Amino acid sequence: MSKSLSSPSPKLVFLIADGMGDLPVAVLGGRTPMEAAETPAMDKLATLGRVGLCRTVPHGMAPGSDVANMSLLGFDPASHHTGRGPIEAAALGLALEADDVVFRLNTVTVSDFAATGLMRDYSAGHIDTAVSTELVRQLGASCLPAGYELHAGVQYRHLLVAKGAAGREEATVFVRPPHDITDQPMAPDIAALQSVPALWQFVTCAARLLAGDDNASKANAVWPWGQGRALSLPSFTESFGLRGAVVSAVDLVKGLGRAAGMAVLDVPGATGLLDTNYEGKVAAALEFLKDGDFVFVHVEAPDECGHGGDAAAKTEAVARFDARIVAPMLGALGESASVLIACDHPTPIAVRTHTTDPVPFLFWKAGIAANGAAAFSEREAAKTGLLIEPGHTLLAQTAAWARG
Ligand SMILES: [Zn+2]
């Protein structure tokens, strides 16, 4: 890392609205949620700054938030991504051996845990963390195969570790992300789970236990997916010359930050939903920036609304991101920091899942030459003709713009 003694370290703020990008929606009069939402802060910055598209999901990779956020943090997923589970394990600070395999484990709602069943809800009705933590404890006591570990996370997001399984079928079995198959048949995934006896024993035991009368939650099954071996990332500070932090409700973003040696700021009341503690996130970010150089503030709600297919809620989520994250950050920092705003991937209302399309981004620093956007939206970003590809170069590019 090399810094000029004559120029102070430029501060850079990166604000991420997960899944914000979309397609025109009929009930919004053919506008996207970004176009329909009141977003005066982002629209003004767009007219003053540099707006374009960024390919956050490399060709051939699935558009998971893990892949896309790794790109936004400046690391090439094609070289560094081992799976969703390992990133979240890093967030929890789990000690893993090199030959362990870590699955993400959702508590889900299914019509019936069988090949004929349908995936109803990847989140089990956004199950309460305390409720799901108790269910995970019971599953651990009653259903866990030898050589496996269970770790409860936030809401429906848990981890299942198969110790020493790197050379076994656990490492290669493919179960689809449950948020990609809402209301779809589970037959291929059930067949995959049946091919690994220990996994099948675990998930069928879990379905029996969750069917019990004393479970009042919507969780009636568990769903292991996104597995891989332990994650290791280069140091963020050494890579970019910036002392950085992440602020997020979700474990995968915390895990990426922790794996890159960044500060991970915990904010009480950060829920990952529309009702998240926006003010707490802003306060934590501003406090860190007193000494730090870079903060990555991640808001999950637009993605959740996209998965829910709720255009009005997604529009509200985008408006709150603008009013309660972007505007106060700008108000507090003035011209003392550069600002980068993006989403990790689109989660269009029409498809209710992630897509691989390039995402809109916006960069502003005091005095930068604008590149012609009239507002911050997918269409305006496409119109400028600026495309950052591969997406993991965006951060280094904007850090260079920030240094001037
Ligand atoms: Zn995402």
Residues whose N, C-alpha, C, O or C-beta is under 5 A from the ligand:
A	BS01	ZN	D18 G19 S65 D303 D344
